[in-house]
Amino acid sequence: MDTQTPADPFAVTTEAQLRALYAEPLELAVKKVSPRIEATARAWIASSPFCVLSTVGSRGVHATPRGDAPGFVAVEPDGTLLIPDRRGNNRLDALRDILEDSRVSVIFFVPGASEVLRIHGTARISADPALTGRFPERGKTPTTVLVVTVQDLFMQCAKSIMRSRLWDGKARPTGLPTMGQLIASHSGRDLDSAAYDRDAPARLEQTMY
């Protein structure tokens, strides 16, 4: 008697199959990636009280929350990120992953803003007192600091947060860079950021689903 589970006839197993299901990405979506943290990304990170750190290791993949007062993640002059490891449950899932595989991804959220900043790079763990001592909170310093070397970054559009209504009722922070300003800065293109932002609500509404 054959007890094998029948194959899923709708399973997508190759990139060619995947691409056949979706339209080609817009040129701007492909070229909005930046290899560095510049002024607009710094401003976004300085306004962010919350991010999600993604890692991978022999025990699988992990996505762990990191949060504190806005700007708790420091950006060094060379664009390196410093993420203090505040007290948690001591499972150390993400940190153990990084010991095996230094690749990380970090998504920065700003309450009231529907876009998010995605950063990819590599990380190392430091217990250097000169670093941990830069992040005191209520008289306590973090045990370690993650030092993240950025390889690329880009903004993710507002659709997912708009669909989820995550920030309904919360105003966007004054002075926060707009999506148009961020894309223009990250892509290096001569983009009319004001026009991009002006047209964004209608464009997003038309392409929400």
Backbone bond lengths (Angstrom), bond angles and torsions (degrees), N, CA, C in turn:
res aa  C-N    CA-C-N  psi(-1)  N-CA   C-N-CA  omega(-1)  CA-C   N-CA-C  phi
1 M - - - 1.473 - - 1.527 109.37 -
2 D 1.326 116.80 128.22 1.458 121.42 -178.44 1.532 108.86 -85.07
3 T 1.330 115.92 115.09 1.467 120.16 -178.55 1.526 111.37 -106.03
4 Q 1.329 117.44 8.41 1.461 119.73 -179.70 1.530 110.76 -66.50
5 T 1.309 115.14 143.12 1.459 120.22 176.17 1.518 109.22 -70.30
6 P 1.326 118.05 128.63 1.469 119.23 -179.75 1.522 111.18 -62.45
7 A 1.318 115.54 145.48 1.459 120.46 179.99 1.527 110.42 -65.52
8 D 1.316 115.81 145.29 1.456 121.30 177.66 1.529 108.39 -78.59
9 P 1.337 118.36 113.85 1.464 120.10 -177.65 1.523 113.04 -67.58
10 F 1.326 116.41 -13.89 1.461 119.98 -179.35 1.530 112.58 -103.74
11 A 1.321 116.44 6.92 1.455 119.61 -179.64 1.532 110.52 -64.24
12 V 1.304 116.00 136.52 1.466 122.42 176.89 1.523 107.21 -101.54
13 T 1.330 117.02 116.56 1.470 120.13 -172.36 1.519 113.72 -123.23
14 T 1.330 118.79 -4.04 1.456 121.06 178.90 1.520 109.60 -133.17
15 E 1.327 115.38 157.01 1.463 119.01 178.23 1.522 110.68 -65.09
16 A 1.323 116.76 -34.31 1.463 119.81 178.66 1.529 110.80 -60.69
17 Q 1.338 116.56 -43.58 1.462 120.09 177.01 1.528 110.73 -62.72
18 L 1.315 115.48 -41.59 1.459 120.56 -178.77 1.522 110.82 -63.36
19 R 1.328 116.69 -47.08 1.459 121.08 -178.78 1.530 111.78 -63.61
20 A 1.324 116.23 -31.43 1.460 119.87 179.85 1.530 111.73 -66.46
21 L 1.311 116.95 -21.81 1.467 121.18 -177.98 1.527 112.74 -87.29
22 Y 1.321 116.70 -20.53 1.462 120.64 -173.49 1.525 111.48 -120.81
23 A 1.319 115.66 152.73 1.463 120.46 173.52 1.524 109.31 -71.80
24 E 1.325 116.21 159.94 1.453 120.52 176.56 1.526 110.04 -66.62
25 P 1.345 117.81 143.15 1.466 119.51 178.49 1.522 110.57 -66.49
26 L 1.329 115.90 150.26 1.454 120.53 176.08 1.523 110.06 -65.17
27 E 1.325 115.92 150.63 1.468 119.97 -178.55 1.522 111.66 -56.88
28 L 1.323 116.46 -39.35 1.456 120.02 -178.97 1.521 111.94 -64.52
29 A 1.336 116.76 -35.20 1.469 120.52 178.98 1.525 110.79 -67.06
30 V 1.320 116.74 -33.55 1.464 121.09 -179.82 1.522 110.99 -76.11
31 K 1.332 116.50 -37.75 1.462 120.39 -171.98 1.529 114.47 -97.50
32 K 1.336 117.61 8.62 1.462 118.99 -178.52 1.525 112.66 -85.20
33 V 1.325 117.75 5.55 1.462 122.11 -177.58 1.520 110.44 -81.28
34 S 1.320 116.23 135.77 1.462 121.61 176.93 1.527 109.27 -117.94
35 P 1.339 117.92 145.19 1.463 120.35 178.07 1.524 113.22 -87.83
36 R 1.320 117.74 5.27 1.462 119.49 -173.47 1.524 110.58 -148.12
37 I 1.303 114.65 162.49 1.458 121.07 173.14 1.518 107.85 -92.97
38 E 1.330 116.51 117.55 1.462 120.42 177.95 1.531 109.14 -112.71
39 A 1.321 116.90 -164.88 1.465 120.49 -168.54 1.524 113.36 -60.30
40 T 1.353 118.14 -42.60 1.461 118.73 -176.80 1.527 111.27 -69.45
41 A 1.328 117.60 -38.86 1.465 120.22 177.71 1.530 110.45 -66.69
42 R 1.330 116.84 -38.93 1.468 119.69 176.18 1.532 110.90 -59.45
43 A 1.334 115.61 -42.84 1.462 119.46 -179.70 1.521 110.88 -64.17
44 W 1.335 116.20 -38.20 1.470 119.80 179.40 1.534 110.43 -64.80
45 I 1.316 116.79 -47.47 1.467 120.84 -179.10 1.530 110.44 -63.94
46 A 1.320 116.91 -37.04 1.466 120.47 179.12 1.525 111.75 -65.26
47 S 1.333 117.17 -23.82 1.468 121.45 179.91 1.520 112.60 -94.26
48 S 1.327 117.38 -4.73 1.466 120.89 -172.57 1.528 112.21 -92.71
49 P 1.352 117.56 124.15 1.458 120.67 174.95 1.532 112.84 -96.86
50 F 1.354 116.68 1.28 1.461 119.23 -171.69 1.521 110.52 -153.23
51 C 1.340 115.13 136.43 1.460 119.84 173.78 1.526 108.90 -144.29
52 V 1.310 115.52 163.79 1.457 121.96 175.57 1.521 107.62 -117.23
53 L 1.327 115.93 125.64 1.465 123.12 -179.75 1.522 108.98 -101.10
54 S 1.327 116.72 124.07 1.462 121.32 178.77 1.523 110.04 -110.43
55 T 1.339 115.45 135.49 1.462 122.02 -178.13 1.524 109.36 -139.55
56 V 1.329 115.89 167.60 1.464 120.57 177.82 1.524 108.95 -143.34
57 G 1.334 115.51 141.55 1.455 120.83 179.05 1.516 110.05 -156.53
58 S 1.327 116.56 -170.92 1.461 120.73 -176.27 1.523 112.61 -66.36
59 R 1.324 117.08 -18.88 1.475 120.47 179.30 1.525 111.53 -91.83
60 G 1.336 116.78 3.87 1.455 120.52 178.47 1.512 111.43 118.25
61 V 1.321 115.76 -156.89 1.462 121.23 179.27 1.520 108.75 -111.37
62 H 1.327 115.49 151.89 1.463 120.24 -179.79 1.522 109.40 -139.18
63 A 1.315 115.68 143.14 1.454 122.78 171.41 1.517 106.59 -125.21
64 T 1.322 116.70 117.40 1.460 120.42 -173.53 1.528 110.39 -123.59
65 P 1.345 117.50 140.49 1.457 120.88 -179.72 1.525 111.31 -79.01
66 R 1.304 114.89 146.82 1.463 122.51 173.89 1.520 107.01 -134.85
67 G 1.329 117.62 130.10 1.457 118.76 -177.62 1.507 113.66 -156.33
68 D 1.317 114.88 152.60 1.465 123.14 176.14 1.526 106.69 -173.79
69 A 1.306 116.78 -163.86 1.464 119.49 179.14 1.524 110.29 -61.28
70 P 1.342 117.92 150.07 1.467 120.00 179.47 1.525 111.81 -48.94
71 G 1.331 115.52 134.06 1.453 120.32 -178.55 1.515 113.61 86.30
72 F 1.347 117.64 12.46 1.467 118.80 -178.92 1.521 112.25 -65.46
73 V 1.330 117.82 -21.76 1.462 122.09 172.56 1.523 107.73 -90.64
74 A 1.321 116.69 123.21 1.461 121.02 -178.76 1.521 110.17 -92.21
75 V 1.321 115.74 145.92 1.455 121.75 174.52 1.526 107.78 -113.10
76 E 1.310 116.14 118.94 1.453 121.65 179.66 1.534 110.45 -73.56
77 P 1.333 117.57 161.86 1.467 119.61 178.62 1.523 114.01 -54.91
78 D 1.338 117.61 -31.23 1.470 120.19 179.89 1.524 113.11 -85.37
79 G 1.342 117.52 3.06 1.454 121.33 178.87 1.517 114.98 92.49
80 T 1.321 117.23 -0.18 1.464 120.90 176.04 1.524 109.84 -69.71
81 L 1.337 116.32 141.61 1.462 121.20 176.18 1.518 110.51 -95.68
82 L 1.306 116.38 141.68 1.460 122.53 173.09 1.524 108.03 -118.65
83 I 1.335 116.72 116.09 1.462 121.78 -178.18 1.526 108.62 -115.58
84 P 1.339 117.68 108.79 1.467 119.37 179.00 1.517 111.12 -68.19
85 D 1.321 116.69 139.92 1.464 120.45 178.43 1.526 108.40 -94.99
86 R 1.324 115.62 93.73 1.460 120.94 179.94 1.534 110.18 -69.84
87 R 1.304 114.41 165.96 1.466 120.68 -177.20 1.522 111.01 -59.10
88 G 1.349 116.40 132.20 1.455 121.66 179.08 1.515 110.55 -136.69
89 N 1.339 116.32 -144.73 1.468 119.94 -176.52 1.527 113.13 -94.15
90 N 1.339 115.87 1.93 1.465 122.38 177.88 1.525 114.39 65.32
91 R 1.321 117.87 17.78 1.471 119.47 170.41 1.529 110.53 -68.51
92 L 1.342 115.48 -34.20 1.469 121.93 176.08 1.524 112.68 61.90
93 D 1.340 116.95 31.10 1.466 120.03 -178.51 1.526 111.89 -55.08
94 A 1.327 116.45 -52.38 1.459 119.81 -176.65 1.522 111.26 -66.41
95 L 1.322 117.34 -42.26 1.458 119.72 -177.36 1.526 111.37 -67.24
96 R 1.308 117.66 -37.84 1.471 119.72 177.14 1.528 110.40 -66.85
97 D 1.328 116.42 -36.59 1.461 119.16 175.81 1.529 110.57 -59.70
98 I 1.319 116.06 -45.93 1.459 120.82 -176.03 1.523 111.45 -63.72
99 L 1.320 117.48 -31.62 1.467 120.24 175.46 1.525 110.84 -60.97
100 E 1.327 117.33 -30.79 1.464 122.17 -178.41 1.531 112.40 -93.72
101 D 1.325 116.02 -37.52 1.470 120.98 -175.05 1.521 107.05 -144.37
102 S 1.300 116.59 114.77 1.465 120.79 -171.72 1.524 113.81 -76.99
103 R 1.326 118.51 -6.75 1.458 120.30 -177.08 1.534 111.45 -69.18
104 V 1.327 115.40 133.93 1.467 120.73 179.47 1.530 109.58 -139.99
105 S 1.324 113.83 159.59 1.461 121.60 171.44 1.526 106.52 -135.00
106 V 1.326 115.94 139.69 1.464 120.73 -179.02 1.526 108.38 -131.55
107 I 1.330 116.41 131.67 1.462 121.57 175.95 1.524 108.36 -114.06
108 F 1.338 116.02 124.86 1.460 121.89 -178.17 1.529 110.25 -103.36
109 F 1.332 115.40 128.22 1.457 123.29 177.93 1.529 109.61 -108.55
110 V 1.339 115.56 146.61 1.463 121.47 171.41 1.527 106.90 -126.62
111 P 1.325 119.33 116.72 1.460 120.79 179.51 1.527 111.61 -53.95
112 G 1.330 115.61 131.17 1.450 121.59 -178.68 1.512 113.74 94.76
113 A 1.336 117.26 -15.76 1.468 121.72 178.77 1.522 108.61 -106.64
114 S 1.307 116.71 130.58 1.459 120.22 -174.96 1.523 113.73 -85.47
115 E 1.336 118.08 -14.92 1.458 120.13 175.47 1.528 109.66 -85.14
116 V 1.329 116.21 162.51 1.467 121.02 173.29 1.523 108.19 -133.36
117 L 1.321 115.48 154.87 1.461 121.92 178.00 1.523 109.29 -103.85
118 R 1.327 116.30 122.65 1.466 121.81 179.74 1.524 109.52 -104.50
119 I 1.321 115.49 130.49 1.462 121.14 179.42 1.519 109.30 -127.03
120 H 1.334 116.40 135.52 1.455 122.23 176.54 1.524 108.69 -122.83
121 G 1.326 115.70 144.42 1.452 118.72 179.61 1.514 111.60 179.60
122 T 1.310 115.59 -153.51 1.461 121.73 178.16 1.524 108.72 -126.75
123 A 1.328 115.66 153.76 1.464 119.83 -176.24 1.514 111.27 -132.56
124 R 1.314 114.89 151.84 1.457 121.73 169.60 1.521 107.86 -132.10
125 I 1.320 116.35 156.75 1.460 122.31 -177.58 1.522 108.78 -102.24
126 S 1.321 116.62 129.06 1.462 120.60 179.52 1.523 110.65 -123.39
127 A 1.329 115.15 135.54 1.461 121.56 172.95 1.529 110.27 -108.98
128 D 1.317 117.07 19.22 1.462 123.19 -179.15 1.529 109.36 -61.47
129 P 1.327 118.34 119.86 1.469 120.36 179.74 1.528 113.06 -57.55
130 A 1.332 116.34 -27.30 1.460 119.11 178.48 1.519 111.61 -67.19
131 L 1.328 116.51 -27.19 1.461 120.93 176.72 1.522 111.46 -88.44
132 T 1.324 117.52 -52.02 1.466 119.82 -178.47 1.521 111.17 -59.83
133 G 1.347 116.26 -32.18 1.455 120.25 -179.40 1.508 114.32 -70.31
134 R 1.327 117.11 -9.21 1.465 120.69 177.78 1.525 112.47 -83.30
135 F 1.335 116.55 -7.92 1.466 119.85 -173.31 1.530 112.52 -125.24
136 P 1.334 118.18 50.79 1.467 118.51 178.10 1.525 110.86 -72.26
137 E 1.298 116.10 145.65 1.461 121.95 175.83 1.522 107.93 -147.23
138 R 1.316 116.31 118.99 1.468 122.58 -178.53 1.526 110.95 53.98
139 G 1.312 114.94 40.68 1.459 120.47 175.87 1.515 114.94 80.26
140 K 1.333 117.41 3.24 1.460 120.21 -178.25 1.524 109.78 -120.07
141 T 1.321 115.69 141.24 1.452 120.69 176.54 1.525 109.09 -106.20
142 P 1.325 118.36 151.96 1.462 120.25 177.92 1.524 110.79 -66.66
143 T 1.311 115.78 151.43 1.463 119.94 179.53 1.519 110.87 -67.27
144 T 1.331 116.30 -40.29 1.458 121.32 179.14 1.526 109.56 -139.77
145 V 1.315 114.69 168.76 1.458 122.36 175.20 1.521 107.81 -130.28
146 L 1.322 116.23 133.92 1.458 120.22 173.59 1.525 108.88 -84.20
147 V 1.319 116.02 128.50 1.458 122.09 177.75 1.526 106.60 -107.18
148 V 1.328 116.22 110.42 1.462 121.63 -173.16 1.531 110.16 -107.13
149 T 1.320 115.47 121.85 1.461 121.75 173.04 1.523 108.12 -91.38
150 V 1.313 116.28 118.36 1.469 121.79 -174.59 1.528 110.14 -79.71
151 Q 1.330 115.42 131.93 1.462 121.33 175.74 1.521 111.49 -104.73
152 D 1.321 117.34 -39.39 1.456 120.22 173.86 1.522 109.91 -159.75
153 L 1.310 115.27 159.56 1.461 120.84 -179.99 1.516 108.68 -150.77
154 F 1.321 115.36 155.77 1.461 120.83 173.00 1.517 109.81 -163.54
155 M 1.336 114.82 162.46 1.445 121.21 178.62 1.528 109.68 -88.09
156 Q 1.322 115.99 140.34 1.460 121.99 173.10 1.524 107.06 -99.89
157 C 1.324 116.86 136.01 1.459 120.01 -174.57 1.530 112.09 -67.38
158 A 1.333 114.87 174.63 1.466 121.75 -168.06 1.522 115.10 -82.04
159 K 1.326 118.78 -6.16 1.465 119.70 -167.11 1.534 113.78 -58.69
160 S 1.318 118.11 -46.16 1.471 119.17 -174.61 1.523 111.58 -63.67
161 I 1.324 117.64 -41.50 1.460 120.03 -179.82 1.521 110.59 -73.67
162 M 1.324 117.16 -34.01 1.466 119.33 174.97 1.524 110.77 -64.65
163 R 1.322 117.01 -42.61 1.475 119.42 179.54 1.524 111.01 -64.19
164 S 1.323 116.23 -38.03 1.471 120.07 -177.59 1.522 112.58 -78.68
165 R 1.356 116.59 -15.20 1.468 122.23 -177.08 1.525 110.91 57.72
166 L 1.303 115.18 35.81 1.463 121.26 -173.68 1.521 113.08 -60.51
167 W 1.327 116.08 -41.48 1.461 118.68 -175.14 1.525 112.40 -107.10
168 D 1.296 119.12 21.42 1.466 120.38 -179.31 1.531 110.69 -51.84
169 G 1.318 115.54 128.64 1.455 120.35 178.52 1.507 114.30 88.62
170 K 1.342 117.76 -5.81 1.464 120.72 -179.70 1.524 108.94 -108.19
171 A 1.320 116.39 127.24 1.462 120.91 -176.24 1.527 111.20 -77.09
172 R 1.322 114.94 148.70 1.457 121.17 174.84 1.530 108.79 -68.25
173 P 1.330 119.31 135.48 1.472 120.75 -179.93 1.525 112.33 -59.78
174 T 1.301 116.45 137.54 1.454 121.99 178.21 1.527 110.44 -65.05
175 G 1.317 116.44 133.23 1.457 120.35 176.87 1.510 115.29 88.25
176 L 1.336 117.67 -5.70 1.455 120.28 178.55 1.522 109.57 -67.62
177 P 1.355 119.45 134.50 1.470 119.96 179.36 1.525 111.01 -56.29
178 T 1.323 116.31 143.44 1.457 121.12 178.83 1.525 109.88 -84.56
179 M 1.331 115.54 167.80 1.459 120.06 177.80 1.529 110.62 -59.70
180 G 1.319 117.19 -42.74 1.450 120.07 179.30 1.514 112.69 -61.67
181 Q 1.327 116.98 -42.70 1.460 120.80 178.54 1.527 111.07 -65.17
182 L 1.312 116.18 -40.28 1.468 120.33 -179.38 1.523 111.19 -66.46
183 I 1.330 117.19 -46.20 1.463 119.87 -179.60 1.521 110.38 -64.30
184 A 1.328 117.57 -42.35 1.457 120.25 179.36 1.521 110.93 -60.46
185 S 1.324 116.04 -41.45 1.458 119.97 -179.45 1.516 112.27 -70.30
186 H 1.342 116.88 -43.17 1.467 120.59 -175.96 1.522 112.55 -73.20
187 S 1.320 116.69 -34.33 1.465 119.65 -176.40 1.516 112.68 -88.25
188 G 1.339 116.86 -19.33 1.453 120.20 -177.74 1.516 113.24 72.10
189 R 1.324 116.73 15.12 1.465 120.68 -177.26 1.526 111.10 -92.13
190 D 1.319 115.17 157.21 1.452 121.29 176.11 1.530 108.22 -81.86
191 L 1.328 114.98 73.75 1.461 121.56 -176.22 1.524 109.70 -98.17
192 D 1.317 117.02 134.22 1.462 121.77 174.44 1.523 106.98 -77.68
193 S 1.332 115.92 89.26 1.463 120.32 -173.62 1.526 111.85 -64.42
194 A 1.327 117.31 -34.54 1.468 119.55 179.49 1.528 110.51 -64.74
195 A 1.327 116.91 -42.61 1.465 120.30 178.19 1.522 110.69 -67.06
196 Y 1.328 116.49 -39.40 1.463 120.38 178.99 1.529 109.82 -60.04
197 D 1.323 116.73 -46.34 1.469 120.78 -178.93 1.528 111.41 -69.30
198 R 1.333 117.05 -36.05 1.470 120.49 179.74 1.523 111.27 -64.04
199 D 1.335 115.84 -38.90 1.464 120.31 -177.15 1.533 112.78 -86.45
200 A 1.331 117.24 -8.75 1.460 120.55 -172.93 1.527 114.46 -60.04
201 P 1.346 120.18 -45.77 1.475 118.45 -177.11 1.522 113.27 -56.87
202 A 1.333 117.30 -46.21 1.465 119.98 -179.78 1.523 110.58 -67.37
203 R 1.337 116.50 -40.57 1.466 120.31 -179.10 1.526 110.69 -63.77
204 L 1.302 116.52 -43.10 1.461 120.48 -179.20 1.534 110.99 -66.84
205 E 1.320 115.87 -40.93 1.469 120.19 179.46 1.526 110.84 -61.66
206 Q 1.332 116.26 -40.17 1.467 120.18 -178.57 1.519 112.80 -71.63
207 T 1.331 117.45 -25.24 1.472 120.88 -175.44 1.531 112.74 -114.04
208 M 1.343 116.04 16.94 1.461 119.74 -175.90 1.527 112.07 -63.17
209 Y 1.323 117.92 -36.87 1.469 121.87 -177.80 1.520 109.77 -131.47
